[in-house]
């Protein structure tokens, strides 16, 4: 059975490391179907936790930019692979 995700004691970096380990275990083909399902479920919880952490960090950065007198706009943080509608110079 998967261990309970303790969000108060888990850092973002630790969650990423755990997620990486789960991916390696799933790729190894050494797990039974039940074990693989448990690991997959744990991975989903870790992904949700990481996304929440990233959303909070983005919100904090946006607030810093809003509060700075020199910046009047919110910076958009586009992830690699996302369509960010950038126009290339010809």
VOBA-1610 file (N, C-alpha, C; in pm, whole numbers, padded with zeros to 5 digits, always signed):
BEGIN
Unk+00084-00118+00000Unk+00000+00000+00000Unk+00089+00125+00000Unk+00041+00230-00062Unk+00121+00353-00069Unk+00120+00426+00063Unk+00229+00496+00090Unk+00237+00574+00212Unk+00158+00703+00194Unk+00106+00754+00304Unk+00028+00878+00301Unk+00121+00995+00271Unk+00075+01083+00184Unk+00153+01200+00145Unk+00140+01306+00254Unk+00249+01333+00325Unk+00250+01433+00431Unk+00300+01565+00374Unk+00206+01650+00332Unk+00240+01775+00264Unk+00317+01871+00354Unk+00299+01861+00485Unk+00368+01953+00576Unk+00517+01922+00588Unk+00555+01798+00565Unk+00695+01758+00583Unk+00767+01739+00450Unk+00694+01750+00339Unk+00752+01722+00208Unk+00784+01851+00135Unk+00908+01864+00089Unk+00944+01981+00009Unk+00915+01951-00138Unk+00912+02055-00218Unk+00891+02039-00361Unk+00998+01948-00421Unk+01123+01972-00382Unk+01234+01895-00436Unk+01224+01747-00397Unk+01183+01720-00273Unk+01165+01581-00229Unk+01053+01514-00308Unk+00947+01588-00334Unk+00836+01534-00412Unk+00881+01500-00554Unk+00960+01587-00614Unk+01013+01560-00748Unk+01102+01436-00747Unk+01186+01423-00645Unk+01273+01305-00633Unk+01190+01178-00619Unk+01085+01183-00537Unk+00998+01066-00519Unk+00927+01033-00650Unk+00883+01134-00720Unk+00815+01113-00847Unk+00911+01049-00949Unk+01034+01095-00950Unk+01135+01037-01039Unk+01158+00890-01006Unk+01165+00858-00877Unk+01185+00719-00835Unk+01066+00632-00877Unk+00946+00686-00866Unk+00827+00611-00906Unk+00830+00582-01055Unk+00867+00682-01134Unk+00875+00663-01279Unk+00976+00553-01312Unk+01092+00555-01245Unk+01193+00452-01269Unk+01141+00313-01231Unk+01067+00305-01117Unk+01011+00177-01075Unk+00909+00127-01177Unk+00824+00216-01225Unk+00723+00176-01322Unk+00787+00133-01454Unk+00896+00197-01491Unk+00968+00161-01613Unk+01042+00028-01602Unk+01068-00016-01479Unk+01150-00136-01459Unk+01076-00265-01491Unk+00946-00264-01497Unk+00865-00384-01523Unk+00881-00490-01414Unk+00929-00453-01297Unk+00948-00548-01188Unk+00831-00549-01089Unk+00737-00458-01105Unk+00626-00447-01012Unk+00508-00531-01058Unk+00435-00584-00960Unk+00310-00651-00994Unk+00208-00546-01036Unk+00097-00589-01091Unk-00005-00494-01134Unk-00055-00411-01016Unk-00079-00476-00902Unk-00126-00403-00783Unk-00023-00302-00735Unk+00104-00341-00734Unk+00210-00249-00693Unk+00221-00132-00790Unk+00210-00162-00919Unk+00217-00056-01020Unk+00100+00041-01005Unk-00018-00011-00977Unk-00135+00076-00957Unk-00115+00165-00834Unk-00061+00108-00726Unk-00034+00187-00606Unk+00068+00297-00634Unk+00174+00262-00705Unk+00278+00361-00739Unk+00221+00470-00829Unk+00138+00430-00925Unk+00075+00526-01015Unk-00010+00624-00936Unk-00089+00573-00842Unk-00175+00657-00758Unk-00091+00752-00672Unk+00018+00701-00616Unk+00108+00786-00538Unk+00169+00895-00626Unk+00204+00859-00748Unk+00258+00956-00843Unk+00159+01067-00873Unk+00033+01031-00890Unk-00070+01133-00915Unk-00081+01231-00799Unk-00073+01179-00677Unk-00078+01266-00559Unk+00043+01359-00555Unk+00158+01307-00591Unk+00279+01390-00593Unk+00271+01497-00702Unk+00217+01461-00817Unk+00199+01559-00924Unk+00107+01671-00879Unk-00002+01635-00813Unk-00096+01736-00763Unk-00027+01827-00662Unk+00049+01768-00570Unk+00123+01846-00470Unk+00221+01942-00537Unk+00296+01892-00635Unk+00395+01976-00704Unk+00326+02089-00779Unk+00213+02061-00843Unk+00142+02165-00916Unk+00091+02273-00820Unk+00042+02232-00704Unk-00003+02329-00604Unk+00113+02416-00555Unk+00228+02354-00534Unk+00347+02429-00491Unk+00390+02529-00598Unk+00389+02486-00724Unk+00425+02576-00834Unk+00325+02691-00847Unk+00197+02660-00831Unk+00094+02765-00837Unk+00114+02868-00727Unk+00147+02821-00606Unk+00172+02913-00495Unk+00294+03000-00522Unk+00400+02939-00573Unk+00522+03015-00604Unk+00494+03119-00712Unk+00418+03081-00814Unk+00384+03176-00920Unk+00303+03292-00864Unk+00208+03261-00775Unk+00128+03367-00713Unk+00213+03463-00633Unk+00311+03409-00560Unk+00401+03495-00482Unk+00484+03584-00573Unk+00534+03527-00682Unk+00613+03607-00776Unk+00528+03716-00841Unk+00405+03683-00876Unk+00316+03783-00935Unk+00289+03896-00836Unk+00273+03861-00708Unk+00249+03963-00605Unk+00371+04053-00590Unk+00490+03995-00593Unk+00612+04075-00583Unk+00619+04174-00699Unk+00589+04126-00819Unk+00593+04212-00937Unk+00489+04323-00926Unk+00371+04291-00876Unk+00264+04391-00860Unk+00305+04499-00760Unk+00372+04459-00652Unk+00407+04552-00545Unk+00527+04639-00579Unk+00609+04597-00674Unk+00727+04674-00713Unk+00682+04794-00796Unk+00722+04912-00755Unk+00680+05034-00823Unk+00724+05045-00967Unk+00828+04973-01005Unk+00879+04982-01141Unk+00805+04889-01237Unk+00732+04794-01185Unk+00663+04697-01270Unk+00512+04717-01257Unk+00447+04733-01369Unk+00302+04753-01369Unk+00227+04639-01433Unk+00295+04533-01467Unk+00227+04419-01528Unk+00272+04291-01461Unk+00191+04189-01477Unk+00224+04057-01424Unk+00304+03983-01529Unk+00412+03923-01486Unk+00495+03845-01577Unk+00427+03712-01602Unk+00421+03671-01727Unk+00366+03541-01763Unk+00478+03439-01761Unk+00458+03330-01689Unk+00557+03224-01680Unk+00513+03109-01768Unk+00568+03101-01888Unk+00533+02995-01981Unk+00629+02878-01962Unk+00573+02758-01963Unk+00653+02639-01949Unk+00700+02592-02087Unk+00815+02525-02093Unk+00860+02472-02222Unk+00753+02382-02282Unk+00730+02398-02410Unk+00630+02316-02477Unk+00492+02378-02481Unk+00469+02483-02404Unk+00341+02551-02406Unk+00339+02651-02520Unk+00222+02670-02581Unk+00208+02770-02685Unk+00199+02905-02618Unk+00304+02984-02628Unk+00306+03113-02560Unk+00284+03229-02656Unk+00243+03198-02780Unk+00206+03299-02879Unk+00315+03402-02905Unk+00441+03363-02891Unk+00551+03455-02920Unk+00565+03469-03071Unk+00591+03590-03115Unk+00615+03614-03256Unk+00764+03623-03278Unk+00810+03553-03382Unk+00952+03554-03412Unk+00984+03673-03500Unk+01103+03730-03482Unk+01149+03839-03568Unk+01187+03783-03703Unk+01148+03853-03811Unk+01181+03807-03946Unk+01316+03856-03987
//
